[in-house]
Amino acid sequence: RLCEAPPRGNEPLMTDRLSQQFTFLQEADRLKTVLRASRLADGSRRENSAEHSWHVALYAMVLADQAPAGVALDRVIRMLILHDIVCRTRSPTTSARWATRQPASASS
């Protein structure tokens, strides 16, 4: 658990769980290097996957009052933040596909 008490005495500072958490965070950081096909609102450059995850989570927070009753906003936000991490780790070629993917309007 993230909120466990710090180790005492001779207990190791880096537990297996903590090591796994840092490994996960390092993998998540790599999303900053994965460019998506979509461009920023000002058109200046392509959005990276980390920005995309942040942006859709922000949309969910701002538009939460528009959701049907019973929607668990905390779960929606967790899913939006993690969705690209799951896609990235599922396939080694996912990043390459994202980098070359064309917007839907360009393929028609």
N, C-alpha and C positions, 0 to 999 in steps of 0.2 A: 504494500500500500504506500501511496505517496506521503501520507500523513503519519507514518510510523515514527516513534521516538528515535532519536539518533543513537548509534551504537555506544555502548559503555565498555570501559576496560579494554580487553584484548579483542573485542569483536571487530571484524573487518569493516572498513568504511564502505567498500564497494561490494555490495551483495550481488548475487546473480540477478536478482530482480532489477536492481538499480542499473546494472550493466546492460540488461535487456532494454530498459527504458531509454538509456542514452543511445543505444544502437537504433532504436525506433526513431528518436528525435533526429539523429543524424540522417537517417533515410528520409524523413519528412523534409529536412532542410534541402535535400537534393531536388525537391519539387520547384525550387526557385530557378533551376537551370533548364526546366522542361518548358519550351515555348509552345503555346497553343495556337490554333489557327485564328482565333478571335483577336481583334485589335482593341486597344484601349478606347474609351469613349471619344477621346480627342483625335484618334487615328494615328497617333505618333509612333506607335510600336505595337508589337504583339504582346499579349498578356502571357505571363508565366503561370504555371499550374498553382503555385502557392498563392499568387494574387487572385486567381480564379476562385479557389476554395474560400479565401477570406471574403471575397466580394459576394458570393452566393450565400454565405452564412450571414453577412450583413443584411442582405435582402430579406432573408428569413426573419431576422430580428425586427427590421423596420416594418415588414408587412404581416407580422404575427397576428395583428388584430383582424386580418382578412381571412385567416384560416378557419376552417370549420371547427365547431366545438369538439373537444376531445383530442385535438392534435397536440402531441407532446413536443413543444418547441425545443426543449433541451435535447431530445432525441434527434429531431430534424437537424439541429445545428451540428451535433456530433457527426451525423451521417454526411452532412455537406463538407465539414472540415476534413473528414477521413476518406471521402469517396475517391479522390485521385491517388491516394496512397495505396488503396486496395488495387486499383487498376494498374498502377506502376509495378507492384510486386507480383501481380498475377502472371505477367508475361515479360520476358526480357526485351521483346520488340515493341512493347507499348510506347515507350518514349519515342522511338523512331517513327511510329505511326502518328503520334501526336505532332511531331515536328514537321511532318510532311502533309498532314491532313488539310484539305481545302475546305473553306466554308461552304455550306450547303448551296448558297447562291452561285458560287463559282463552278459547281459541277453541273449546273443545269444549262 
